[in-house]
């Protein structure tokens, strides 16, 4: 049933609830194990920015900026040590991979995604959804929830990974396949606790961000 060709894997990270370590583990899982194309943090606290900065510094050192990369590359070019150059390439590729981790706009704003030919509205708190959001969306994705949820209400799907560290949740993946859309929920150990086929038609996958 779920063996179609994967076109896009969108990861969802629930709000950290003050657990930087938990968010870090979830981010590592969603990139390196779930292997999503992109992941969106559904919190409204800036926690992902700090997590990504710390992770990047562990990979490449205290200056994880693009300017720092150029400086390290120039120094290695002068030294000419093949082993150090190989290690540099590996660490920089890992640093660039962190760009797949994104946060929602702050202040209750939302991100709009196209998944197949369906409109998904991503927001921290579903209480901030307005009538236009609800009317235009096929999927309403939110972070502020004490437990994970994948549920169809009327013509629309409501999806939440739940907050970080909640029972049976914290992370979700929405996969666009050529034979439909699948939502999966994962707990803090990386175990899949829920899989739901949303049976959505394939078209294209694009992204527009705004408030």
LUMLUM-231885 format. One line per 4 residues: for each residue x, y, z of N, C-alpha, C. Coordinates in pm, 1 decimal, padded with zeros to 6 digits. Example, Ala and Ser with C-alpha at 12.3 -4.5 7.8 and 13.67 -1.06 7.14 Angstrom:
<rs>
01319.0/-00569.0/00780.0/01230.0/-00450.0/00780.0/01320.0/-00330.0/00780.0 ~ 01285.0/-00225.0/00708.0/01367.0/-00106.0/00714.0/01290.0/00003.0/00787.0
</rs>
This chain:
<rs>
00083.1/-00121.9/00000.0/00000.0/00000.0/00000.0/00085.3/00125.2/00000.0 ~ 00200.3/00122.9/00068.5/00281.4/00242.4/00084.3/00415.3/00228.4/00011.5 ~ 00416.4/00161.1/-00106.9/00543.9/00136.8/-00173.0/00563.5/00220.5/-00297.9 ~ 00490.5/00331.1/-00313.7/00508.7/00418.1/-00428.2/00639.8/00493.4/-00420.5
00673.9/00560.2/-00530.3/00796.6/00638.0/-00536.8/00782.4/00765.2/-00453.6 ~ 00881.0/00792.7/-00367.2/00876.9/00911.0/-00281.4/00917.4/01034.8/-00359.6 ~ 00834.6/01138.5/-00354.9/00860.9/01263.7/-00424.3/00909.4/01371.9/-00329.4 ~ 00868.4/01364.5/-00203.9/00904.2/01466.6/-00106.0/00876.6/01413.5/00034.0
00970.5/01433.2/00126.9/00949.6/01399.6/00268.1/00965.8/01527.3/00349.6 ~ 00856.7/01573.0/00407.8/00855.7/01694.2/00489.2/00850.3/01654.8/00635.2 ~ 00951.8/01694.7/00712.4/00956.1/01664.8/00853.9/00891.0/01774.7/00936.0 ~ 00835.0/01736.3/01050.4/00771.7/01829.8/01143.3/00826.4/01803.8/01282.8
00877.7/01907.7/01346.8/00932.1/01898.7/01482.2/00840.3/01973.3/01578.0 ~ 00793.2/01904.3/01680.5/00706.0/01967.4/01778.5/00781.2/02066.2/01866.4 ~ 00710.5/02157.6/01932.8/00773.8/02256.1/02021.7/00861.8/02190.1/02126.2 ~ 00977.8/02251.7/02154.3/01079.3/02190.5/02241.1/01038.8/02185.3/02387.4
00949.4/02273.9/02430.8/00908.3/02278.5/02571.0/01027.9/02296.5/02664.6 ~ 01127.9/02372.9/02620.6/01245.7/02398.7/02702.5/01351.7/02290.5/02698.2 ~ 01328.0/02183.2/02623.5/01425.5/02073.7/02616.7/01512.0/02087.0/02492.1 ~ 01624.0/02158.1/02506.7/01716.4/02173.8/02394.1/01775.1/02039.5/02353.5
01804.0/01954.4/02451.7/01860.9/01822.8/02422.0/01761.4/01737.1/02343.9 ~ 01633.8/01741.1/02385.4/01531.8/01664.7/02315.7/01513.0/01711.6/02173.6 ~ 01514.6/01842.9/02153.0/01501.4/01897.5/02017.6/01621.3/01859.2/01933.0 ~ 01740.9/01862.5/01992.9/01860.9/01823.3/01919.3/01855.4/01679.1/01872.7
01811.1/01589.6/01962.6/01798.9/01447.8/01925.5/01694.6/01428.9/01815.6 ~ 01582.9/01501.5/01828.2/01477.4/01489.2/01727.7/01523.7/01541.6/01592.2 ~ 01597.8/01652.7/01592.8/01648.9/01708.5/01468.0/01747.8/01613.2/01402.6 ~ 01834.5/01552.2/01482.5/01930.2/01455.6/01428.5/01857.4/01334.7/01370.1
01754.8/01287.1/01440.3/01677.8/01173.0/01390.4/01609.8/01206.7/01257.8 ~ 01548.0/01323.6/01251.7/01466.8/01353.9/01134.4/01553.0/01377.6/01009.6 ~ 01677.8/01425.3/01030.9/01768.5/01443.5/00917.0/01840.0/01315.3/00878.5 ~ 01895.1/01245.6/00977.9/01986.8/01134.9/00949.0/01922.3/00997.0/00946.4
01806.8/00982.7/01012.2/01738.6/00852.9/01013.4/01612.5/00857.5/00926.5 ~ 01524.0/00951.5/00955.6/01404.4/00966.5/00872.1/01439.1/01021.4/00734.4 ~ 01550.1/01092.3/00725.3/01604.9/01142.9/00599.1/01501.3/01222.3/00518.9 ~ 01448.6/01325.1/00584.9/01354.3/01413.6/00518.0/01428.6/01507.8/00424.5
01356.0/01565.3/00331.0/01414.4/01666.8/00242.3/01425.1/01801.1/00313.6 ~ 01323.1/01832.1/00393.8/01319.8/01953.1/00474.9/01245.9/01921.7/00603.0 ~ 01270.0/02002.5/00706.0/01195.9/01986.4/00831.0/01159.5/02123.8/00884.7 ~ 01038.1/02136.1/00934.6/00989.3/02263.4/00988.8/00965.3/02247.3/01138.3
01022.2/02338.8/01215.8/01002.0/02341.2/01360.3/00873.8/02418.1/01389.0 ~ 00780.6/02356.8/01461.0/00648.4/02414.5/01483.1/00636.9/02489.5/01615.5 ~ 00749.3/02517.7/01679.4/00748.1/02600.5/01799.7/00754.2/02747.5/01764.5 ~ 00735.6/02832.2/01865.4/00739.2/02977.5/01844.8/00834.0/03041.5/01945.3
00947.4/02972.2/01971.6/01037.7/03016.9/02077.0/01182.5/03035.2/02032.3 ~ 01210.7/03016.8/01904.6/01347.3/03032.9/01855.6/01442.0/02921.8/01895.9 ~ 01390.2/02813.6/01953.1/01477.7/02708.3/02004.4/01556.8/02638.9/01893.2 ~ 01498.9/02626.0/01776.3/01569.6/02554.4/01669.3/01695.0/02629.8/01625.7
01689.5/02760.8/01623.5/01806.0/02840.3/01582.5/01925.5/02809.4/01671.5 ~ 01902.7/02805.0/01802.5/02010.4/02774.5/01896.2/02061.3/02632.8/01877.2 ~ 01970.7/02539.8/01850.2/02009.1/02399.8/01828.8/02095.8/02385.8/01705.0 ~ 02055.4/02450.8/01595.0/02131.3/02441.8/01469.9/02268.5/02505.9/01485.1
02274.5/02621.0/01553.3/02403.2/02687.7/01574.4/02498.9/02598.7/01652.6 ~ 02448.9/02538.7/01760.5/02532.1/02450.2/01842.1/02579.5/02328.9/01761.7 ~ 02491.3/02269.9/01684.2/02525.0/02153.6/01602.1/02631.6/02188.9/01498.9 ~ 02613.7/02303.6/01432.5/02709.9/02346.5/01330.7/02847.9/02369.6/01391.4
02851.1/02427.5/01511.1/02980.1/02453.0/01576.2/03049.2/02323.9/01616.0 ~ 02971.8/02221.2/01652.5/03032.5/02091.5/01681.6/03093.7/02030.3/01556.3 ~ 03035.3/02059.6/01441.6/03083.6/02002.1/01316.1/03209.7/02071.4/01264.9 ~ 03210.3/02205.8/01272.0/03318.2/02278.9/01202.1/03396.8/02373.9/01291.3
03358.2/02390.0/01417.8/03430.3/02482.4/01503.8/03348.1/02605.0/01536.8 ~ 03409.9/02699.2/01604.7/03336.6/02812.7/01661.1/03278.3/02906.9/01557.5 ~ 03337.2/02913.7/01437.3/03283.5/03000.5/01331.8/03217.1/02913.4/01226.7 ~ 03085.3/02897.1/01239.7/03011.2/02810.7/01146.8/02947.1/02889.4/01032.8
02988.7/03014.1/01015.0/02933.9/03096.2/00907.5/02996.0/03058.7/00773.5 ~ 02935.8/03108.0/00664.9/02993.0/03084.8/00532.0/03131.0/03149.1/00521.0 ~ 03148.1/03264.9/00584.7/03279.7/03331.0/00583.3/03384.2/03242.9/00651.5 ~ 03342.9/03179.5/00761.9/03434.5/03088.5/00829.7/03473.4/02971.5/00741.0
03380.0/02922.6/00660.5/03409.6/02813.7/00567.2/03517.0/02855.3/00467.8 ~ 03503.7/02975.0/00413.1/03603.0/03023.9/00316.4/03741.7/03035.7/00379.6 ~ 03745.3/03080.6/00504.8/03873.9/03093.7/00573.5/03937.7/02956.2/00595.4 ~ 03857.8/02859.0/00637.2/03911.1/02724.3/00658.0/03957.1/02661.4/00526.8
03880.8/02685.4/00420.9/03917.7/02630.5/00290.2/04049.5/02690.0/00240.8 ~ 04066.8/02821.1/00261.6/04190.3/02886.6/00218.6/04310.6/02833.1/00295.5 ~ 04293.2/02813.4/00425.8/04402.9/02760.7/00507.5/04440.3/02619.7/00464.3 ~ 04341.5/02536.9/00432.7/04368.7/02400.4/00389.5/04434.4/02397.2/00252.0
04394.2/02489.5/00165.9/04454.7/02494.8/00033.1/04604.4/02522.0/00041.9 ~ 04643.1/02603.3/00138.4/04785.2/02633.1/00157.3/04858.7/02514.6/00220.0 ~ 04790.8/02445.4/00313.9/04855.2/02332.7/00382.1/04865.4/02211.1/00291.5 ~ 04759.1/02186.2/00213.3/04762.3/02078.0/00116.2/04763.1/01938.5/00175.0
04706.8/01916.6/00293.8/04700.2/01784.4/00355.7/04574.0/01712.8/00307.1 ~ 04585.9/01606.3/00226.7/04467.4/01539.3/00170.0/04369.6/01489.9/00275.5 ~ 04420.3/01436.5/00386.5/04330.8/01384.7/00489.2/04249.2/01496.8/00552.8 ~ 04313.7/01609.8/00576.6/04241.4/01722.1/00634.9/04141.0/01779.9/00535.6
04175.7/01779.2/00407.7/04083.0/01827.4/00305.6/03960.0/01737.6/00297.8 ~ 03981.9/01605.2/00303.6/03868.7/01511.4/00301.3/03777.5/01533.2/00422.9 ~ 03838.8/01551.5/00539.8/03760.1/01574.3/00661.1/03683.0/01706.1/00651.3 ~ 03745.6/01807.5/00592.0/03680.1/01936.8/00572.2/03555.6/01921.6/00484.3
03568.1/01848.6/00375.1/03455.5/01829.3/00282.8/03339.9/01759.3/00353.3 ~ 03370.8/01655.7/00431.9/03266.4/01581.8/00502.5/03194.1/01672.3/00602.5 ~ 03269.2/01747.8/00680.7/03208.1/01832.0/00783.5/03127.4/01945.8/00721.0 ~ 03176.1/02001.5/00609.1/03103.2/02110.8/00545.3/02974.4/02061.2/00480.7
02977.9/01941.3/00424.7/02854.1/01885.6/00370.4/02750.9/01865.8/00480.7 ~ 02796.1/01819.6/00596.6/02705.4/01801.7/00710.0/02650.2/01936.4/00756.6 ~ 02735.7/02039.2/00757.9/02690.2/02173.2/00797.1/02584.3/02224.8/00700.0 ~ 02606.5/02208.6/00571.4/02510.5/02255.5/00472.3/02377.8/02180.5/00482.7
02384.0/02053.5/00523.9/02262.3/01974.5/00539.9/02170.7/02033.9/00646.5 ~ 02229.6/02106.5/00742.8/02150.1/02167.0/00848.6/02054.5/02274.0/00794.9 ~ 02079.8/02321.7/00673.3/01989.9/02421.6/00614.7/01852.7/02364.1/00583.6 ~ 01841.3/02231.9/00588.1/01710.4/02168.5/00568.9/01618.9/02190.0/00688.8
01675.8/02234.8/00802.3/01597.6/02260.1/00923.6/01550.8/02405.5/00923.5 ~ 01421.0/02426.9/00930.2/01363.0/02560.3/00923.5/01266.7/02582.5/01039.3 ~ 01244.2/02707.7/01071.0/01146.7/02743.3/01174.6/01029.0/02816.7/01112.2 ~ 00913.1/02805.4/01176.8/00800.9/02889.4/01137.3/00835.7/03036.1/01160.8
00772.5/03128.5/01087.8/00787.6/03270.4/01121.3/00739.9/03294.3/01264.3 ~ 00807.8/03384.0/01336.1/00771.4/03410.7/01475.8/00643.3/03493.0/01484.0 ~ 00585.3/03495.3/01602.3/00470.9/03581.1/01629.0/00337.5/03528.4/01579.8 ~ 00324.5/03395.9/01568.8/00195.3/03340.5/01530.4/00168.4/03335.2/01382.3
00270.1/03368.3/01301.3/00252.0/03362.2/01155.9/00254.2/03217.3/01109.6 ~ 00214.9/03197.7/00985.4/00207.7/03063.0/00931.9/00290.5/03047.9/00805.4 ~ 00316.9/02922.0/00769.2/00381.3/02889.0/00642.7/00280.9/02809.7/00559.8 ~ 00275.8/02837.9/00432.0/00188.1/02765.7/00341.2/00271.5/02674.1/00253.7
00233.0/02548.4/00247.3/00302.0/02448.7/00166.2/00203.7/02391.1/00064.3 ~ 00256.6/02352.3/-00052.3/00179.9/02270.8/-00145.2/00235.2/02129.4/-00136.9 ~ 00151.3/02034.9/-00101.3/00190.8/01893.9/-00093.2/00105.0/01818.4/-00194.2 ~ 00166.7/01772.0/-00301.7/00087.9/01725.1/-00413.6/00006.5/01842.3/-00465.7
-00122.5/01823.2/-00485.1/-00207.4/01936.0/-00526.2/-00293.8/01983.1/-00410.4 ~ -00246.1/01960.1/-00287.6/-00319.6/01999.1/-00168.2/-00246.9/02110.6/-00094.3 ~ -00324.5/02202.5/-00035.9/-00269.1/02316.0/00038.3/-00256.9/02278.8/00185.9 ~ -00138.0/02298.0/00242.0/-00115.7/02275.0/00384.9/-00078.5/02407.6/00451.2
-00145.4/02440.2/00559.9/-00112.4/02557.7/00641.1/-00043.3/02508.2/00767.0 ~ 00078.2/02557.6/00793.0/00157.4/02518.7/00910.0/00161.7/02635.9/01006.6 ~ 00129.6/02610.6/01133.5/00123.0/02717.0/01233.0/00157.5/02658.7/01370.0 ~ 00201.3/02743.9/01462.2/00231.8/02695.7/01597.9/00104.7/02659.5/01673.9
00011.6/02754.0/01682.3/-00108.5/02737.7/01763.8/-00231.0/02742.0/01673.4 ~ -00306.1/02634.0/01667.7/-00422.3/02629.8/01578.0/-00528.2/02732.9/01616.9 ~ -00522.0/02785.8/01741.1/-00616.1/02889.6/01781.6/-00597.4/03018.0/01700.4 ~ -00481.0/03032.2/01637.6/-00453.4/03151.0/01556.6/-00493.5/03134.1/01411.0
-00548.3/03018.3/01375.6/-00599.8/03000.4/01240.2/-00722.0/03088.5/01220.3 ~ -00729.7/03153.2/01104.3/-00849.5/03232.0/01076.5/-00935.0/03160.6/00971.8 ~ -01046.9/03218.9/00941.1/-01142.2/03154.3/00849.5/-01080.5/03132.1/00712.5 ~ -00999.5/03227.1/00667.1/-00936.1/03213.3/00536.1/-00840.2/03094.1/00534.0
-00762.3/03077.2/00643.3/-00672.0/02961.8/00653.0/-00749.8/02831.3/00638.9 ~ -00856.4/02822.4/00715.9/-00932.3/02697.7/00721.5/-01001.5/02668.8/00588.7 ~ -01056.1/02770.7/00527.6/-01128.7/02750.6/00403.4/-01036.5/02711.2/00288.7 ~ -00913.4/02764.2/00289.0/-00823.5/02741.0/00174.9/-00740.5/02614.2/00188.5
-00732.7/02557.9/00309.6/-00639.5/02447.4/00333.9/-00706.5/02311.2/00326.0 ~ -00627.7/02214.3/00280.7/-00666.9/02073.3/00288.4/-00605.4/02006.8/00411.3 ~ -00486.1/02056.8/00452.3/-00418.6/02007.4/00571.7/-00388.7/02125.1/00662.7 ~ -00420.4/02111.3/00789.3/-00390.3/02211.5/00890.5/-00294.1/02148.2/00989.9
-00170.2/02197.2/00988.3/-00061.0/02137.5/01065.4/-00020.8/02235.4/01175.1 ~ -00014.7/02187.7/01300.2/00016.9/02278.3/01411.1/00104.0/02207.1/01514.6 ~ 00171.6/02286.6/01596.1/00264.9/02230.3/01692.7/00213.9/02223.4/01834.7 ~ 00132.6/02320.0/01874.5/00090.2/02329.6/02014.4/-00018.1/02226.8/02043.6
00026.5/02109.6/02089.1/-00065.9/02001.0/02121.2/00002.1/01908.5/02221.1 ~ -00069.4/01867.3/02322.4/-00010.9/01780.9/02425.2/00011.4/01638.3/02375.9 ~ -00048.2/01603.8/02263.1/-00032.3/01469.4/02207.8/-00038.8/01474.7/02055.5 ~ 00016.1/01374.8/01987.5/00012.9/01374.6/01841.1/-00128.2/01351.4/01788.9
-00151.2/01401.5/01667.5/-00284.1/01388.6/01608.6/-00272.3/01380.3/01457.5 ~ -00341.1/01285.0/01397.7/-00363.3/01279.9/01253.3/-00509.3/01243.6/01237.5 ~ -00592.8/01341.8/01205.4/-00737.1/01318.8/01206.5/-00805.7/01400.0/01097.9 ~ -00896.5/01336.1/01028.0/-00975.0/01405.6/00926.9/-01102.7/01456.5/00990.2
-01128.1/01587.0/00974.6/-01249.8/01649.6/01024.4/-01315.7/01718.5/00906.2 ~ -01428.8/01668.3/00866.3/-01491.9/01718.7/00744.8/-01405.8/01685.1/00624.4 ~ -01373.3/01787.7/00546.4/-01292.2/01766.6/00426.1/-01143.8/01790.2/00452.2 ~ -01105.6/01821.6/00578.8/-00968.5/01862.9/00607.2/-00899.8/01769.1/00706.1
-00769.7/01755.2/00686.6/-00687.1/01677.0/00779.2/-00620.2/01771.5/00878.6 ~ -00625.6/01737.1/01005.6/-00554.0/01808.9/01110.6/-00437.8/01719.6/01155.2 ~ -00316.3/01775.7/01155.0/-00196.5/01698.2/01187.2/-00111.7/01774.6/01287.4 ~ -00071.1/01707.9/01393.7/00025.1/01763.9/01488.5/00117.3/01653.2/01537.4
00248.8/01680.6/01542.3/00339.7/01580.8/01599.6/00330.0/01573.1/01750.3 ~ 00264.9/01674.5/01812.7/00265.9/01686.0/01957.5/00393.0/01754.9/02003.5 ~ 00394.3/01804.5/02126.3/00512.2/01872.3/02178.6/00624.3/01770.8/02201.0 ~ 00746.5/01819.1/02201.4/00862.7/01733.1/02219.9/00855.2/01660.4/02354.5
00876.4/01530.9/02351.5/00875.5/01452.8/02472.8/00739.4/01399.6/02513.4 ~ 00634.5/01432.9/02437.9/00503.0/01379.0/02473.3/00499.2/01229.2/02442.5 ~ 00405.6/01160.5/02504.4/00394.3/01016.1/02482.0/00359.9/00988.3/02336.3 ~ 00438.9/00901.8/02273.8/00410.8/00851.3/02137.7/00421.2/00957.4/02029.6
00489.9/01070.0/02055.8/00498.5/01173.3/01953.0/00616.1/01266.5/01970.3 ~ 00605.6/01381.8/01904.5/00710.1/01483.2/01905.4/00765.3/01511.6/01767.4 ~ 00757.2/01411.7/01678.7/00810.6/01424.1/01542.7/00709.2/01364.4/01445.6 ~ 00693.9/01427.6/01329.1/00607.0/01372.6/01224.7/00674.9/01388.5/01088.9
00635.3/01303.6/00996.1/00681.9/01311.8/00858.0/00560.3/01301.6/00767.4 ~ 00548.1/01395.8/00674.7/00446.0/01387.2/00570.3/00518.8/01356.8/00440.1 ~ 00484.0/01244.5/00380.4/00553.9/01201.3/00258.9/00459.7/01206.7/00139.5 ~ 00504.5/01277.3/00036.2/00431.3/01287.0/-00089.1/00482.1/01177.2/-00181.2
00397.8/01077.8/-00208.1/00434.8/00968.9/-00297.3/00349.2/00973.9/-00423.1 ~ 00394.4/00901.2/-00524.0/00317.9/00903.4/-00647.9/00183.2/00833.6/-00635.4 ~ 00163.6/00757.8/-00528.3/00035.1/00691.5/-00509.2/-00040.9/00745.4/-00387.9 ~ -00003.9/00863.5/-00338.2/-00077.7/00924.9/-00228.5/00011.7/00993.0/-00126.5
-00050.5/01050.0/-00024.1/00018.7/01120.4/00083.1/00009.8/01037.1/00210.9 ~ 00123.2/01023.8/00280.7/00127.7/00945.4/00403.6/00178.4/01033.9/00517.6 ~ 00114.6/01024.6/00633.5/00160.7/01093.1/00754.6/00206.9/00989.0/00855.1 ~ 00325.6/01011.0/00913.4/00379.6/00921.6/01015.1/00414.0/01002.0/01140.1
00390.4/00943.9/01255.9/00426.9/01004.3/01383.7/00535.9/00917.9/01448.0 ~ 00636.9/00984.7/01507.4/00746.4/00915.2/01574.6/00758.4/00966.0/01717.4 ~ 00796.0/00875.8/01808.6/00818.0/00916.9/01947.2/00963.3/00957.2/01968.5 ~ 00999.5/00991.0/02093.5/01132.8/01042.5/02122.0/01242.1/00938.1/02104.5
01205.6/00809.4/02095.4/01303.6/00703.8/02070.0/01320.9/00675.0/01920.8 ~ 01242.5/00744.4/01837.2/01250.8/00722.9/01693.8/01162.5/00611.0/01643.3 ~ 01073.3/00559.9/01728.2/00982.3/00453.1/01686.4/00857.5/00513.5/01622.5 ~ 00815.1/00455.8/01511.0/00692.5/00501.0/01444.4/00572.8/00453.0/01524.4
00490.0/00545.5/01570.8/00374.9/00510.8/01653.9/00242.6/00521.4/01579.5 ~ 00244.4/00584.0/01461.4/00120.7/00601.5/01386.1/00153.1/00622.4/01238.9 ~ 00079.3/00557.0/01150.6/00090.8/00577.5/01007.2/-00048.5/00590.7/00949.2 ~ -00070.3/00696.5/00871.8/-00202.6/00721.2/00815.1/-00188.9/00761.2/00668.8
-00263.2/00693.1/00581.2/-00267.3/00731.3/00440.3/-00371.2/00841.0/00423.0 ~ -00328.0/00956.0/00368.1/-00419.7/01067.4/00348.0/-00482.5/01064.9/00209.2 ~ -00437.8/00971.6/00127.9/-00498.0/00949.8/-00004.4/-00512.7/01079.0/-00083.4 ~ -00401.5/01148.6/-00101.2/-00405.8/01275.8/-00171.9/-00336.4/01265.7/-00306.3
-00394.4/01329.6/-00406.3/-00345.4/01322.8/-00543.1/-00213.9/01395.0/-00559.5 ~ -00123.6/01335.4/-00633.8/00005.3/01398.2/-00662.4/-00008.5/01508.0/-00766.7 ~ 00067.8/01617.1/-00745.9/00082.4/01718.0/-00849.6/00221.9/01774.6/-00842.4 ~ 00242.7/01880.0/-00761.9/00374.4/01938.8/-00744.8/00394.9/01970.2/-00598.6
00520.7/01997.8/-00560.0/00549.1/02038.2/-00422.7/00630.7/02167.3/-00427.1 ~ 00575.0/02277.6/-00375.5/00643.4/02405.7/-00372.2/00624.1/02466.4/-00235.2 ~ 00681.9/02584.3/-00213.2/00674.4/02644.2/-00080.8/00663.3/02795.3/-00091.9 ~ 00574.0/02854.6/-00010.4/00563.7/02999.1/00001.5/00555.1/03028.6/00150.0
00634.3/03122.2/00198.8/00632.0/03155.7/00341.3/00583.2/03297.7/00358.3 ~ 00496.9/03317.7/00457.4/00447.1/03451.8/00479.9/00371.1/03460.8/00609.8 ~ 00326.2/03579.2/00643.8/00257.1/03597.3/00769.8/00107.8/03605.2/00751.5
</rs>
